Amino acid sequence: MKINPNVLRKKVIDMVVAKQSGHIGGAFSMAELTSVLYEDYDIGGKDKLILSKGHAVPIIYAVLHELGQISDDDLDLFREIDSPLQGHPDKLRLPLMDATTGSLGQGLSIAIGHSLGKDLRGEDGTIFCVLGDGELQEGQVWEALMYYPKTKLNNLICIIDWNKGQNDGYTKDFSIMYDNLEERISSFGWHTNLIDGHDMEQIRNVVNFNRDFPHLAEDDKPSCVILDTVKGKGVSFMEDPAWHCKVPTEEEYEIAMKELGV
């Protein structure tokens, strides 16, 4: 099934407006990635998606709804107490999620655990771990980046949503690492690809190549794909870190829906 990223973005806005709470910016920046992963892979089956940037989970709920895996009634429960659709992924309440995340910095460690487990059990499938760029300020991320290349495994692909923004501003204002992010990741023993994170064909080609020919990438190194994205992509006035967790007014809602089309 073909998935339109802007359809997902509209569902995200509807959820956030309905509950007057939620994260739009970081969900929008990974709409194209989400579309590719759920079109091309068996996410929730043999393939796993660890959403380390858990606050962006509305985009996952949107694609699950688009695929008919959750209902309109489920979406109505977004961010309700004890709901399966929490503001961050809760695997216990929603088994369609592959991990409970939201405390930033932990997802790659979880993904490595899945990678090791699949290898021990001799299972097929790919583990995808999506991190936010602001999240890279968590030290646990770098411990995981340092450890994984030593395993010589090839069933995990790390994906960084480099959207340049975080809860309290632009990421570049909080760390020098973003000046040469690709070089820094490479120095920890990873093969890196920096691509346009809003070009579905680029995403598809790079991710599928790294899955199908992992050892052709570079000296048995694991793969890290850095997506050059825009926080709030798709709606002109939302393309700003201020829209990390801001809720649109009625007028802004109408403008956003018109810009997204479809």
Rosetta blueprint (number, residue, H / E / L):
1 M L
2 K L
3 I L
4 N L
5 P H
6 N H
7 V H
8 L H
9 R H
10 K H
11 K H
12 V H
13 I H
14 D H
15 M H
16 V H
17 V H
18 A H
19 K H
20 Q L
21 S L
22 G L
23 H L
24 I L
25 G H
26 G H
27 A H
28 F H
29 S L
30 M L
31 A H
32 E H
33 L H
34 T H
35 S H
36 V H
37 L H
38 Y H
39 E H
40 D H
41 Y L
42 D L
43 I E
44 G L
45 G L
46 K L
47 D E
48 K E
49 L E
50 I E
51 L E
52 S L
53 K L
54 G H
55 H H
56 A H
57 V L
58 P H
59 I H
60 I H
61 Y H
62 A H
63 V H
64 L H
65 H H
66 E H
67 L L
68 G L
69 Q L
70 I L
71 S L
72 D H
73 D H
74 D H
75 L H
76 D L
77 L L
78 F L
79 R L
80 E L
81 I L
82 D L
83 S L
84 P L
85 L L
86 Q L
87 G L
88 H L
89 P L
90 D L
91 K L
92 L L
93 R L
94 L L
95 P L
96 L L
97 M L
98 D L
99 A L
100 T L
101 T L
102 G L
103 S L
104 L L
105 G L
106 Q L
107 G H
108 L H
109 S H
110 I H
111 A H
112 I H
113 G H
114 H H
115 S H
116 L H
117 G H
118 K H
119 D H
120 L H
121 R H
122 G L
123 E L
124 D L
125 G L
126 T L
127 I E
128 F E
129 C E
130 V E
131 L E
132 G E
133 D L
134 G H
135 E H
136 L H
137 Q H
138 E L
139 G H
140 Q H
141 V H
142 W H
143 E H
144 A H
145 L H
146 M H
147 Y H
148 Y H
149 P H
150 K H
151 T H
152 K L
153 L L
154 N L
155 N L
156 L E
157 I E
158 C E
159 I E
160 I E
161 D E
162 W E
163 N L
164 K L
165 G E
166 Q E
167 N L
168 D L
169 G E
170 Y E
171 T H
172 K H
173 D H
174 F L
175 S L
176 I H
177 M H
178 Y H
179 D H
180 N H
181 L H
182 E H
183 E H
184 R H
185 I H
186 S H
187 S H
188 F L
189 G L
190 W L
191 H E
192 T E
193 N E
194 L E
195 I E
196 D E
197 G L
198 H L
199 D L
200 M H
201 E H
202 Q H
203 I H
204 R H
205 N H
206 V H
207 V H
208 N H
209 F H
210 N H
211 R H
212 D H
213 F L
214 P H
215 H H
216 L H
217 A H
218 E L
219 D L
220 D L
221 K L
222 P L
223 S E
224 C E
225 V E
226 I E
227 L E
228 D E
229 T L
230 V L
231 K L
232 G L
233 K L
234 G L
235 V L
236 S H
237 F H
238 M H
239 E L
240 D L
241 P H
242 A H
243 W H
244 H L
245 C L
246 K L
247 V L
248 P L
249 T L
250 E H
251 E H
252 E H
253 Y H
254 E H
255 I H
256 A H
257 M H
258 K H
259 E H
260 L H
261 G L
262 V L
